[in-house]
Amino acid sequence: MAELKPGIYEHYKRKKYEVIGIARHSETLEEMIVYRALYDSKEFGKNAMWVRPKKMFLETVVVNGREVPRFRYVGKENK
């Protein structure tokens, strides 16, 4: 499976997120990506935290007939 660089990623819907790290699901031991939104959401608040299976985080999706990464690495962490 592909490795994951720490830093900022852009979701295919154009919102940006910061990868915090990799965790494991306590029951299945599946690798999960821990990341936070770099925007304010009316529904979830500012800098909402999320987890997603690593396999899903790194997969591609089809948008307008083109296969693109679900999340695309765009640079180093915000500091």
C-alpha positions in Angstrom: 0.0 0.0 0.0 1.2 3.5 -0.7 2.9 5.5 2.0 1.3 8.7 3.3 3.3 11.9 3.7 2.4 14.2 6.6 1.1 17.6 5.6 -1.7 19.3 3.7 -4.0 17.5 1.3 -6.7 18.7 -0.9 -9.9 16.6 -1.3 -11.2 16.2 -4.8 -14.1 18.5 -3.8 -11.4 21.2 -3.2 -11.5 21.5 0.6 -8.1 21.3 2.4 -7.1 19.1 5.3 -4.1 18.5 7.5 -3.1 14.9 8.1 -2.4 14.5 11.9 -1.2 10.9 11.8 -2.1 7.2 11.4 -4.1 5.3 14.0 -5.3 1.7 14.2 -8.9 0.6 14.7 -9.1 -1.0 18.1 -11.0 -4.1 16.9 -9.8 -4.7 13.4 -6.3 -3.1 13.6 -7.1 -1.4 10.2 -4.9 1.6 9.6 -6.9 4.9 9.8 -5.9 8.4 8.8 -6.5 11.1 11.4 -7.0 14.5 9.8 -8.5 17.9 10.5 -10.4 20.3 8.2 -8.6 23.5 7.5 -11.9 25.4 7.2 -14.9 26.4 9.2 -18.0 24.3 8.7 -21.5 25.4 9.8 -22.3 21.8 10.6 -19.1 20.6 12.3 -17.3 23.8 13.4 -13.8 25.0 12.9 -11.0 22.5 12.2 -13.3 19.4 12.7 -11.3 16.2 13.2 -12.0 13.2 11.0 -10.8 9.6 10.5 -10.9 7.5 7.4 -9.5 4.1 6.5 -6.0 4.5 4.9 -7.1 2.4 1.9 -10.0 4.8 1.2 -7.9 7.9 1.9 -5.4 6.9 -0.7 -7.8 5.6 -3.4 -8.9 7.3 -6.5 -12.4 8.4 -7.5 -14.0 9.2 -10.8 -15.0 12.8 -11.3 -16.5 14.0 -14.6 -15.2 10.8 -16.3 -11.6 11.2 -15.0 -9.9 9.1 -12.3 -8.4 11.4 -9.7 -7.0 10.9 -6.1 -9.6 11.3 -3.4 -6.9 13.4 -1.5 -4.0 15.0 -3.2 -0.9 16.0 -1.3 -0.3 19.8 -1.7 2.5 20.6 0.8 3.9 20.7 4.3 2.0 21.2 7.5 0.7 24.6 8.5 3.0 26.0 11.2 
